[in-house]
Amino acid sequence: MRAIFVMIKCDMGQAYRVAREMADTVEELSEMHSVSGQYDLLGKFYLEPGRDIGLFVVEKIQTVPGVKDTYTLQTFNAFSGARA
């Protein structure tokens, strides 16, 4: 599995509704965060190797009512801090 992050801009007043709908309907969603700045939401999604990222975003994310714009970040490696 590989992670991608999608920043999502929503129609005014729709961010929480969009987040709830994606949490309920997009099985690839790992985490959804409300954020400040140019975008309203930041989603972390896990996709199977070889899965077309662009097609996933266009068909699964951009089609959710209330989604206005997206910006996708592809990840390469994950790092974590030392645990005590």
N, CA, C and O atoms as CSV, one atom per row, in Angstrom:
chain,resi,resn,atom,element,x,y,z
A,1,MET,N,N,0.854,-1.182,0.000
A,1,MET,CA,C,0.000,0.000,0.000
A,1,MET,C,C,0.894,1.238,0.000
A,1,MET,O,O,1.945,1.260,0.641
A,2,ARG,N,N,0.471,2.240,-0.711
A,2,ARG,CA,C,1.197,3.506,-0.675
A,2,ARG,C,C,0.233,4.619,-0.308
A,2,ARG,O,O,-0.951,4.585,-0.644
A,3,ALA,N,N,0.770,5.597,0.385
A,3,ALA,CA,C,-0.053,6.712,0.847
A,3,ALA,C,C,0.032,7.874,-0.130
A,3,ALA,O,O,1.084,8.159,-0.701
A,4,ILE,N,N,-1.098,8.532,-0.304
A,4,ILE,CA,C,-1.130,9.824,-0.975
A,4,ILE,C,C,-1.882,10.784,-0.055
A,4,ILE,O,O,-2.741,10.373,0.725
A,5,PHE,N,N,-1.551,12.039,-0.160
A,5,PHE,CA,C,-2.256,13.075,0.579
A,5,PHE,C,C,-2.976,13.947,-0.424
A,5,PHE,O,O,-2.404,14.322,-1.448
A,6,VAL,N,N,-4.228,14.274,-0.142
A,6,VAL,CA,C,-5.007,15.129,-1.031
A,6,VAL,C,C,-5.517,16.311,-0.226
A,6,VAL,O,O,-6.240,16.150,0.757
A,7,MET,N,N,-5.124,17.505,-0.661
A,7,MET,CA,C,-5.635,18.730,-0.066
A,7,MET,C,C,-6.907,19.074,-0.828
A,7,MET,O,O,-6.928,19.048,-2.058
A,8,ILE,N,N,-7.967,19.396,-0.093
A,8,ILE,CA,C,-9.283,19.567,-0.695
A,8,ILE,C,C,-9.840,20.932,-0.342
A,8,ILE,O,O,-9.921,21.303,0.829
A,9,LYS,N,N,-10.226,21.679,-1.380
A,9,LYS,CA,C,-10.913,22.960,-1.192
A,9,LYS,C,C,-12.396,22.700,-1.408
A,9,LYS,O,O,-12.788,22.078,-2.395
A,10,CYS,N,N,-13.215,23.176,-0.486
A,10,CYS,CA,C,-14.652,22.907,-0.532
A,10,CYS,C,C,-15.436,24.178,-0.823
A,10,CYS,O,O,-14.943,25.291,-0.641
A,11,ASP,N,N,-16.664,23.986,-1.278
A,11,ASP,CA,C,-17.585,25.110,-1.385
A,11,ASP,C,C,-17.792,25.675,0.013
A,11,ASP,O,O,-17.676,24.954,1.004
A,12,MET,N,N,-18.100,26.969,0.091
A,12,MET,CA,C,-18.282,27.631,1.379
A,12,MET,C,C,-19.291,26.869,2.242
A,12,MET,O,O,-20.384,26.524,1.792
A,13,GLY,N,N,-18.896,26.616,3.487
A,13,GLY,CA,C,-19.789,25.973,4.446
A,13,GLY,C,C,-19.952,24.471,4.284
A,13,GLY,O,O,-20.803,23.873,4.943
A,14,GLN,N,N,-19.148,23.840,3.411
A,14,GLN,CA,C,-19.352,22.416,3.123
A,14,GLN,C,C,-18.244,21.503,3.625
A,14,GLN,O,O,-18.342,20.288,3.453
A,15,ALA,N,N,-17.197,22.036,4.236
A,15,ALA,CA,C,-16.030,21.226,4.583
A,15,ALA,C,C,-16.375,20.053,5.505
A,15,ALA,O,O,-15.951,18.927,5.245
A,16,TYR,N,N,-17.127,20.291,6.562
A,16,TYR,CA,C,-17.431,19.209,7.492
A,16,TYR,C,C,-18.352,18.170,6.859
A,16,TYR,O,O,-18.206,16.976,7.121
A,17,ARG,N,N,-19.288,18.606,6.036
A,17,ARG,CA,C,-20.164,17.655,5.351
A,17,ARG,C,C,-19.349,16.794,4.387
A,17,ARG,O,O,-19.542,15.580,4.318
A,18,VAL,N,N,-18.433,17.431,3.639
A,18,VAL,CA,C,-17.570,16.692,2.706
A,18,VAL,C,C,-16.720,15.677,3.474
A,18,VAL,O,O,-16.612,14.522,3.064
A,19,ALA,N,N,-16.122,16.104,4.577
A,19,ALA,CA,C,-15.288,15.204,5.375
A,19,ALA,C,C,-16.096,14.009,5.878
A,19,ALA,O,O,-15.626,12.873,5.810
A,20,ARG,N,N,-17.299,14.254,6.379
A,20,ARG,CA,C,-18.142,13.155,6.872
A,20,ARG,C,C,-18.514,12.200,5.747
A,20,ARG,O,O,-18.476,10.983,5.926
A,21,GLU,N,N,-18.874,12.748,4.583
A,21,GLU,CA,C,-19.259,11.882,3.467
A,21,GLU,C,C,-18.094,11.010,3.021
A,21,GLU,O,O,-18.275,9.821,2.759
A,22,MET,N,N,-16.890,11.594,2.933
A,22,MET,CA,C,-15.727,10.796,2.527
A,22,MET,C,C,-15.398,9.736,3.573
A,22,MET,O,O,-15.046,8.609,3.225
A,23,ALA,N,N,-15.511,10.090,4.851
A,23,ALA,CA,C,-15.250,9.113,5.916
A,23,ALA,C,C,-16.214,7.930,5.818
A,23,ALA,O,O,-15.848,6.798,6.135
A,24,ASP,N,N,-17.434,8.194,5.383
A,24,ASP,CA,C,-18.456,7.151,5.277
A,24,ASP,C,C,-18.387,6.349,3.989
A,24,ASP,O,O,-18.844,5.206,3.958
A,25,THR,N,N,-17.821,6.922,2.913
A,25,THR,CA,C,-17.955,6.277,1.609
A,25,THR,C,C,-16.651,5.925,0.898
A,25,THR,O,O,-16.671,5.097,-0.013
A,26,VAL,N,N,-15.534,6.511,1.273
A,26,VAL,CA,C,-14.271,6.256,0.563
A,26,VAL,C,C,-13.421,5.314,1.416
A,26,VAL,O,O,-12.800,5.734,2.392
A,27,GLU,N,N,-13.402,4.040,1.037
A,27,GLU,CA,C,-12.729,3.034,1.860
A,27,GLU,C,C,-11.217,3.230,1.916
A,27,GLU,O,O,-10.574,2.758,2.854
A,28,GLU,N,N,-10.641,3.909,0.942
A,28,GLU,CA,C,-9.198,4.142,0.918
A,28,GLU,C,C,-8.761,5.237,1.900
A,28,GLU,O,O,-7.565,5.417,2.128
A,29,LEU,N,N,-9.707,5.958,2.473
A,29,LEU,CA,C,-9.397,7.034,3.404
A,29,LEU,C,C,-8.868,6.479,4.725
A,29,LEU,O,O,-9.494,5.623,5.350
A,30,SER,N,N,-7.704,6.984,5.135
A,30,SER,CA,C,-7.120,6.619,6.419
A,30,SER,C,C,-7.421,7.689,7.457
A,30,SER,O,O,-7.849,7.379,8.569
A,31,GLU,N,N,-7.198,8.951,7.093
A,31,GLU,CA,C,-7.421,10.075,7.997
A,31,GLU,C,C,-7.911,11.273,7.195
A,31,GLU,O,O,-7.532,11.465,6.040
A,32,MET,N,N,-8.759,12.075,7.828
A,32,MET,CA,C,-9.201,13.339,7.235
A,32,MET,C,C,-9.064,14.400,8.312
A,32,MET,O,O,-9.557,14.230,9.427
A,33,HIS,N,N,-8.394,15.496,7.978
A,33,HIS,CA,C,-8.165,16.583,8.927
A,33,HIS,C,C,-8.718,17.875,8.351
A,33,HIS,O,O,-8.562,18.145,7.160
A,34,SER,N,N,-9.359,18.672,9.189
A,34,SER,CA,C,-9.701,20.030,8.779
A,34,SER,C,C,-8.452,20.871,9.008
A,34,SER,O,O,-7.775,20.714,10.024
A,35,VAL,N,N,-8.145,21.758,8.077
A,35,VAL,CA,C,-6.921,22.556,8.133
A,35,VAL,C,C,-7.230,24.016,7.826
A,35,VAL,O,O,-8.295,24.344,7.302
A,36,SER,N,N,-6.294,24.875,8.158
A,36,SER,CA,C,-6.445,26.290,7.823
A,36,SER,C,C,-5.584,26.594,6.603
A,36,SER,O,O,-4.677,25.835,6.260
A,37,GLY,N,N,-5.879,27.705,5.960
A,37,GLY,CA,C,-5.083,28.099,4.801
A,37,GLY,C,C,-5.883,28.027,3.517
A,37,GLY,O,O,-7.103,28.192,3.514
A,38,GLN,N,N,-5.179,27.779,2.430
A,38,GLN,CA,C,-5.782,27.795,1.103
A,38,GLN,C,C,-6.776,26.641,0.906
A,38,GLN,O,O,-7.726,26.768,0.133
A,39,TYR,N,N,-6.557,25.520,1.603
A,39,TYR,CA,C,-7.436,24.359,1.485
A,39,TYR,C,C,-8.167,24.138,2.799
A,39,TYR,O,O,-7.738,24.621,3.847
A,40,ASP,N,N,-9.272,23.407,2.737
A,40,ASP,CA,C,-10.119,23.179,3.907
A,40,ASP,C,C,-9.860,21.842,4.595
A,40,ASP,O,O,-9.994,21.726,5.813
A,41,LEU,N,N,-9.489,20.839,3.810
A,41,LEU,CA,C,-9.311,19.482,4.325
A,41,LEU,C,C,-8.010,18.890,3.812
A,41,LEU,O,O,-7.535,19.241,2.732
A,42,LEU,N,N,-7.441,17.988,4.598
A,42,LEU,CA,C,-6.266,17.218,4.183
A,42,LEU,C,C,-6.581,15.753,4.444
A,42,LEU,O,O,-6.776,15.338,5.587
A,43,GLY,N,N,-6.626,14.983,3.374
A,43,GLY,CA,C,-6.943,13.562,3.500
A,43,GLY,C,C,-5.739,12.698,3.211
A,43,GLY,O,O,-4.955,12.988,2.308
A,44,LYS,N,N,-5.594,11.628,3.986
A,44,LYS,CA,C,-4.555,10.626,3.750
A,44,LYS,C,C,-5.254,9.364,3.259
A,44,LYS,O,O,-6.142,8.828,3.922
A,45,PHE,N,N,-4.839,8.906,2.094
A,45,PHE,CA,C,-5.454,7.751,1.457
A,45,PHE,C,C,-4.390,6.705,1.171
A,45,PHE,O,O,-3.265,7.047,0.805
A,46,TYR,N,N,-4.735,5.434,1.333
A,46,TYR,CA,C,-3.836,4.343,0.992
A,46,TYR,C,C,-4.364,3.645,-0.259
A,46,TYR,O,O,-5.511,3.202,-0.310
A,47,LEU,N,N,-3.491,3.559,-1.271
A,47,LEU,CA,C,-3.856,2.924,-2.533
A,47,LEU,C,C,-2.992,1.695,-2.771
A,47,LEU,O,O,-1.837,1.640,-2.347
A,48,GLU,N,N,-3.557,0.724,-3.445
A,48,GLU,CA,C,-2.812,-0.473,-3.830
A,48,GLU,C,C,-1.716,-0.079,-4.816
A,48,GLU,O,O,-1.892,0.857,-5.595
A,49,PRO,N,N,-0.577,-0.793,-4.786
A,49,PRO,CA,C,0.477,-0.519,-5.769
A,49,PRO,C,C,-0.073,-0.660,-7.191
A,49,PRO,O,O,-0.835,-1.582,-7.484
A,50,GLY,N,N,0.314,0.246,-8.051
A,50,GLY,CA,C,-0.145,0.201,-9.429
A,50,GLY,C,C,-1.473,0.882,-9.682
A,50,GLY,O,O,-1.868,1.056,-10.835
A,51,ARG,N,N,-2.166,1.269,-8.632
A,51,ARG,CA,C,-3.454,1.957,-8.797
A,51,ARG,C,C,-3.208,3.345,-9.378
A,51,ARG,O,O,-2.283,4.036,-8.950
A,52,ASP,N,N,-4.000,3.751,-10.321
A,52,ASP,CA,C,-3.865,5.052,-10.977
A,52,ASP,C,C,-4.314,6.157,-10.023
A,52,ASP,O,O,-5.502,6.285,-9.727
A,53,ILE,N,N,-3.362,6.950,-9.548
A,53,ILE,CA,C,-3.652,8.002,-8.576
A,53,ILE,C,C,-4.593,9.047,-9.170
A,53,ILE,O,O,-5.566,9.452,-8.535
A,54,GLY,N,N,-4.292,9.476,-10.393
A,54,GLY,CA,C,-5.124,10.501,-11.032
A,54,GLY,C,C,-6.564,10.056,-11.185
A,54,GLY,O,O,-7.487,10.822,-10.910
A,55,LEU,N,N,-6.758,8.833,-11.618
A,55,LEU,CA,C,-8.109,8.301,-11.795
A,55,LEU,C,C,-8.828,8.199,-10.453
A,55,LEU,O,O,-10.017,8.507,-10.362
A,56,PHE,N,N,-8.112,7.768,-9.406
A,56,PHE,CA,C,-8.702,7.701,-8.073
A,56,PHE,C,C,-9.186,9.076,-7.631
A,56,PHE,O,O,-10.321,9.219,-7.178
A,57,VAL,N,N,-8.338,10.078,-7.758
A,57,VAL,CA,C,-8.698,11.427,-7.310
A,57,VAL,C,C,-9.874,11.965,-8.126
A,57,VAL,O,O,-10.813,12.528,-7.563
A,58,VAL,N,N,-9.828,11.798,-9.427
A,58,VAL,CA,C,-10.895,12.315,-10.292
A,58,VAL,C,C,-12.225,11.613,-10.027
A,58,VAL,O,O,-13.266,12.268,-9.964
A,59,GLU,N,N,-12.203,10.300,-9.872
A,59,GLU,CA,C,-13.452,9.552,-9.735
A,59,GLU,C,C,-13.981,9.475,-8.300
A,59,GLU,O,O,-15.194,9.482,-8.093
A,60,LYS,N,N,-13.086,9.402,-7.303
A,60,LYS,CA,C,-13.526,9.184,-5.921
A,60,LYS,C,C,-13.561,10.454,-5.080
A,60,LYS,O,O,-14.393,10.571,-4.180
A,61,ILE,N,N,-12.681,11.401,-5.354
A,61,ILE,CA,C,-12.581,12.589,-4.510
A,61,ILE,C,C,-13.288,13.780,-5.149
A,61,ILE,O,O,-14.123,14.424,-4.514
A,62,GLN,N,N,-12.958,14.069,-6.393
A,62,GLN,CA,C,-13.514,15.248,-7.043
A,62,GLN,C,C,-14.999,15.142,-7.349
A,62,GLN,O,O,-15.640,16.152,-7.640
A,63,THR,N,N,-15.554,13.950,-7.289
A,63,THR,CA,C,-16.983,13.778,-7.571
A,63,THR,C,C,-17.857,13.929,-6.327
A,63,THR,O,O,-19.083,13.938,-6.437
A,64,VAL,N,N,-17.249,14.048,-5.151
A,64,VAL,CA,C,-18.032,14.241,-3.927
A,64,VAL,C,C,-18.648,15.643,-3.963
A,64,VAL,O,O,-17.921,16.622,-4.129
A,65,PRO,N,N,-19.956,15.759,-3.813
A,65,PRO,CA,C,-20.586,17.082,-3.837
A,65,PRO,C,C,-19.978,18.004,-2.777
A,65,PRO,O,O,-19.806,17.618,-1.621
A,66,GLY,N,N,-19.657,19.226,-3.197
A,66,GLY,CA,C,-19.063,20.202,-2.298
A,66,GLY,C,C,-17.561,20.349,-2.473
A,66,GLY,O,O,-16.972,21.295,-1.952
A,67,VAL,N,N,-16.926,19.424,-3.201
A,67,VAL,CA,C,-15.492,19.531,-3.480
A,67,VAL,C,C,-15.307,20.507,-4.637
A,67,VAL,O,O,-15.892,20.343,-5.707
A,68,LYS,N,N,-14.490,21.513,-4.403
A,68,LYS,CA,C,-14.264,22.580,-5.385
A,68,LYS,C,C,-12.938,22.415,-6.123
A,68,LYS,O,O,-12.853,22.704,-7.316
A,69,ASP,N,N,-11.893,21.947,-5.412
A,69,ASP,CA,C,-10.558,21.838,-5.991
A,69,ASP,C,C,-9.757,20.849,-5.161
A,69,ASP,O,O,-10.040,20.649,-3.980
A,70,THR,N,N,-8.755,20.228,-5.781
A,70,THR,CA,C,-7.879,19.313,-5.056
A,70,THR,C,C,-6.431,19.562,-5.446
A,70,THR,O,O,-6.142,20.100,-6.515
A,71,TYR,N,N,-5.532,19.163,-4.564
A,71,TYR,CA,C,-4.095,19.208,-4.815
A,71,TYR,C,C,-3.535,17.929,-4.222
A,71,TYR,O,O,-3.667,17.695,-3.020
A,72,THR,N,N,-2.911,17.094,-5.048
A,72,THR,CA,C,-2.483,15.762,-4.632
A,72,THR,C,C,-0.973,15.701,-4.437
A,72,THR,O,O,-0.203,16.201,-5.258
A,73,LEU,N,N,-0.566,15.076,-3.328
A,73,LEU,CA,C,0.843,14.854,-3.030
A,73,LEU,C,C,1.089,13.359,-2.979
A,73,LEU,O,O,0.435,12.641,-2.223
A,74,GLN,N,N,2.034,12.888,-3.786
A,74,GLN,CA,C,2.412,11.479,-3.763
A,74,GLN,C,C,3.568,11.312,-2.792
A,74,GLN,O,O,4.485,12.134,-2.773
A,75,THR,N,N,3.537,10.270,-1.995
A,75,THR,CA,C,4.599,10.034,-1.018
A,75,THR,C,C,5.566,8.961,-1.524
A,75,THR,O,O,5.231,8.149,-2.387
A,76,PHE,N,N,6.766,8.987,-0.962
A,76,PHE,CA,C,7.782,7.994,-1.328
A,76,PHE,C,C,8.159,7.126,-0.129
A,76,PHE,O,O,8.088,5.900,-0.210
A,77,ASN,N,N,8.556,7.740,0.971
A,77,ASN,CA,C,8.957,7.018,2.178
A,77,ASN,C,C,8.294,7.643,3.395
A,77,ASN,O,O,8.020,8.843,3.410
A,78,ALA,N,N,8.039,6.839,4.408
A,78,ALA,CA,C,7.505,7.328,5.671
A,78,ALA,C,C,8.570,7.169,6.748
A,78,ALA,O,O,9.254,6.147,6.813
A,79,PHE,N,N,8.701,8.166,7.572
A,79,PHE,CA,C,9.667,8.155,8.667
A,79,PHE,C,C,8.925,8.424,9.960
A,79,PHE,O,O,7.941,9.163,9.972
A,80,SER,N,N,9.386,7.833,11.042
A,80,SER,CA,C,8.776,8.104,12.339
A,80,SER,C,C,9.870,8.275,13.380
A,80,SER,O,O,10.995,7.806,13.208
A,81,GLY,N,N,9.515,8.958,14.468
A,81,GLY,CA,C,10.480,9.202,15.534
A,81,GLY,C,C,10.730,7.972,16.371
A,81,GLY,O,O,9.978,6.998,16.320
A,82,ALA,N,N,11.801,8.031,17.144
A,82,ALA,CA,C,12.137,6.926,18.042
A,82,ALA,C,C,11.103,6.842,19.155
A,82,ALA,O,O,10.609,7.865,19.629
A,83,ARG,N,N,10.789,5.664,19.556
A,83,ARG,CA,C,9.818,5.445,20.614
A,83,ARG,C,C,10.565,5.001,21.870
A,83,ARG,O,O,11.536,4.248,21.788
A,84,ALA,N,N,10.113,5.466,23.018
A,84,ALA,CA,C,10.762,5.105,24.283
A,84,ALA,C,C,10.323,3.742,24.759
A,84,ALA,O,O,10.771,3.281,25.809
